[in-house]
Amino acid sequence: MISIMSKNNFLMRITNLLKKAGITKFAHAKRAHAKFAKAKLSLVLAIAMLAFSIAAPSAHAYVVKYKEDYYRLYHVHHQQFPEDCLENIYWLEKAVSADFANPYYAFTKVETEREWEKYRYLFQMHLNLKLIEQHLRMARIYDKKAAYFYDAPWKDEYLRNLKQAKSYYQAGYYYWQEAKLWAEKANTSQFNFLYITSLQNWEDERERIVTEQLNYKAILDRELTRLQKVIDDLEAMTQKSY
């Protein structure tokens, strides 16, 4: 908020600027016009500063500390570039290793200790699934679906990219094992008939994992087998291949 003294000072400044803008005090019309334009610009800037100071909310520090905080920083763009994926991987990794916030601040209403326990298992499972997705996105940025005979002049560049893609695909295995572990914990008999309906997508992920409808290992195996064939085809190419 602006104090009354600040407002009075502002009004006095505007009054002085308007006095300076009077053209009757200048001997030459051209000189008067230039001074008027300068005074007008100063007036516009002063008004803009006043408007900004009124509209700008007070800033408050926000400490990113808990899983929920880090997860809120994760976001998916319509078109993701490598730096976007790496940023998301960073925030998700931080979320995996961070502590949970107080149940009051959970992403769903928690009323019992059993609900709190299942919420934690589902959250860990979900974070690892999102890490797999981001590693797949990174791999596909560097991947090449097939090797063509005319790729020979650029095969070294392609091979470098494919090796990067391979490392991202391989990293997905670790997160898949973690996701399965947490899904199994959230699927034990103590949670029979306990469903967190406000986080239905997490419950759906758990169900798809335990029923093997979702199997990232099969997806990663398939992608790595295909990628290795592309690498082999490129390495076999020579300058006479095209």
C-alpha positions in Angstrom: 0.0 0.0 0.0 1.1 3.6 -0.7 1.1 5.9 2.3 -0.8 9.3 2.3 2.6 11.1 2.3 3.7 9.2 -0.8 0.5 10.1 -2.6 0.9 13.8 -1.6 4.5 13.8 -2.9 3.3 12.2 -6.1 0.6 14.8 -6.6 3.1 17.6 -6.0 5.4 16.1 -8.6 2.6 16.0 -11.1 1.7 19.6 -10.4 5.3 20.7 -10.9 5.6 18.7 -14.2 2.4 20.4 -15.5 3.8 23.8 -14.6 7.0 23.0 -16.5 4.9 21.9 -19.5 3.4 25.4 -19.9 4.5 26.8 -23.3 3.8 30.5 -22.5 7.1 30.7 -20.5 9.2 29.6 -23.5 10.2 32.1 -26.2 10.2 29.7 -29.1 7.4 27.3 -30.0 9.8 24.5 -31.1 11.7 24.7 -27.8 8.4 24.8 -25.9 7.1 21.7 -27.8 10.3 19.7 -26.9 10.0 20.6 -23.2 6.3 19.8 -23.2 7.1 16.3 -24.7 9.7 15.7 -22.1 7.4 16.7 -19.2 4.6 14.6 -20.7 7.0 11.6 -20.8 8.0 12.1 -17.2 4.3 12.3 -16.2 3.5 9.1 -18.0 6.4 7.3 -16.3 5.3 8.7 -12.9 1.8 7.5 -13.4 3.0 4.0 -14.5 5.2 3.7 -11.4 2.3 4.7 -9.2 0.0 2.1 -10.9 2.6 -0.6 -10.6 3.2 0.1 -6.9 -0.5 -0.1 -6.3 -1.1 -3.3 -8.3 2.0 -5.2 -7.4 1.3 -7.7 -4.6 3.7 -8.0 -1.7 6.3 -10.7 -2.2 6.6 -13.6 0.2 9.3 -16.1 0.4 8.3 -19.7 -0.4 10.5 -22.5 0.7 10.5 -25.7 -1.5 11.0 -28.5 1.0 8.5 -31.3 0.8 7.5 -33.8 -1.9 4.3 -31.9 -2.6 6.3 -28.7 -3.2 8.7 -30.3 -5.6 6.0 -32.1 -7.5 4.2 -28.8 -8.1 7.2 -27.7 -10.0 6.9 -30.6 -12.5 5.1 -29.6 -15.6 4.7 -31.0 -19.2 4.9 -28.7 -22.2 3.0 -29.4 -25.5 6.5 -29.6 -27.1 9.3 -30.6 -24.8 12.9 -29.7 -25.5 15.8 -31.5 -23.8 16.1 -28.8 -21.2 12.4 -29.1 -20.3 12.8 -32.8 -19.7 15.9 -32.4 -17.7 14.3 -29.8 -15.5 11.4 -32.1 -14.9 13.7 -35.0 -14.1 15.5 -32.8 -11.6 12.3 -31.8 -9.8 10.9 -35.3 -9.7 14.2 -36.7 -8.3 14.1 -34.1 -5.6 10.5 -35.0 -4.9 11.4 -38.7 -4.6 14.1 -38.0 -2.0 12.2 -35.3 0.0 10.0 -35.8 3.0 6.2 -35.7 2.9 4.5 -32.6 4.1 2.1 -32.8 7.0 -1.0 -34.9 6.0 -3.0 -31.6 6.3 -1.2 -30.5 3.1 -1.6 -33.7 1.2 -3.1 -33.7 -2.3 -6.2 -35.4 -0.9 -8.1 -35.4 2.3 -6.5 -37.7 4.8 -8.6 -38.9 7.8 -6.9 -42.1 9.0 -3.4 -43.5 9.3 -4.2 -46.2 6.7 -5.2 -43.5 4.2 -2.0 -41.6 4.9 0.1 -44.8 4.5 -1.6 -45.7 1.1 -1.3 -42.1 0.0 2.5 -42.2 0.5 2.9 -45.5 -1.4 0.8 -44.2 -4.3 2.7 -41.0 -4.4 6.1 -42.7 -4.6 4.8 -45.0 -7.3 3.4 -42.1 -9.3 6.7 -40.1 -9.1 8.7 -43.1 -10.5 6.2 -43.5 -13.3 6.6 -39.9 -14.2 10.4 -40.3 -14.2 10.1 -43.1 -16.6 8.0 -40.9 -18.9 10.5 -38.1 -18.8 13.4 -40.5 -19.6 11.4 -41.9 -22.5 10.8 -38.4 -23.8 14.6 -37.7 -23.5 15.4 -40.9 -25.3 13.0 -40.2 -28.2 14.6 -36.8 -28.7 17.9 -38.5 -29.6 16.5 -41.7 -31.0 16.3 -42.6 -34.7 13.7 -45.1 -35.8 15.7 -46.6 -38.7 19.0 -46.3 -40.5 18.8 -45.5 -44.2 21.5 -46.0 -46.8 21.9 -42.3 -47.3 22.7 -41.7 -43.6 26.3 -42.9 -44.0 27.9 -39.3 -44.2 26.4 -38.5 -40.8 26.6 -41.8 -39.1 29.0 -40.6 -36.4 26.6 -37.9 -35.3 23.7 -40.4 -35.4 25.7 -42.9 -33.3 26.4 -40.3 -30.7 22.8 -39.4 -30.4 21.7 -43.1 -30.3 24.1 -43.8 -27.5 22.5 -41.0 -25.5 19.1 -42.4 -26.2 20.2 -45.8 -25.1 21.4 -44.5 -21.7 18.0 -42.9 -21.1 16.1 -46.0 -22.1 18.3 -48.1 -19.7 17.8 -45.7 -16.8 14.0 -46.4 -17.1 14.5 -49.9 -15.8 15.5 -48.6 -12.3 12.4 -46.4 -12.1 10.2 -49.2 -13.3 11.4 -51.5 -10.5 10.8 -48.7 -7.9 7.3 -48.0 -9.3 6.4 -51.7 -9.1 7.7 -51.9 -5.5 5.5 -49.1 -4.4 2.5 -50.3 -6.3 2.8 -53.7 -4.6 3.0 -51.9 -1.2 -0.2 -50.0 -2.0 -1.9 -53.2 -3.1 -1.6 -55.3 0.0 -4.6 -56.8 1.8 -4.7 -54.1 4.5 -5.8 -51.7 1.8 -8.7 -53.9 0.5 -11.8 -51.7 -0.1 -9.8 -48.6 0.6 -9.6 -46.4 -2.4 -8.5 -42.8 -2.6 -11.1 -41.7 -5.1 -9.9 -38.1 -5.3 -6.6 -39.5 -6.7 -8.2 -41.9 -9.1 -5.5 -41.7 -11.7 -2.9 -42.9 -9.1 -5.3 -45.8 -8.2 -5.6 -46.6 -11.9 -1.9 -46.7 -12.3 -1.5 -49.1 -9.3 -4.2 -51.4 -10.7 -2.6 -51.4 -14.2 0.8 -52.3 -12.7 -0.4 -55.1 -10.5 -2.5 -56.6 -13.3 0.4 -56.2 -15.8 -1.7 -54.1 -18.1 1.1 -51.5 -17.7 4.5 -53.0 -18.3 7.3 -50.5 -18.9 9.9 -53.3 -19.0 8.4 -54.7 -22.1 8.3 -51.2 -23.7 11.9 -50.5 -22.8 13.0 -54.0 -24.0 11.3 -53.3 -27.4 12.8 -49.9 -27.8 16.3 -51.0 -26.9 16.1 -54.0 -29.3 15.1 -51.7 -32.1 17.7 -49.1 -31.2 20.5 -51.6 -31.1 19.6 -52.7 -34.7 19.8 -49.1 -35.9 23.2 -48.8 -34.2 24.4 -52.0 -35.8 23.2 -50.9 -39.2 24.9 -47.5 -38.9 28.2 -49.0 -37.7 28.2 -51.4 -40.7 27.9 -48.4 -43.2 30.9 -47.2 -45.2 31.4 -44.4 -47.7 30.4 -46.8 -50.4 27.1 -47.6 -48.8 25.3 -44.9 -50.7 
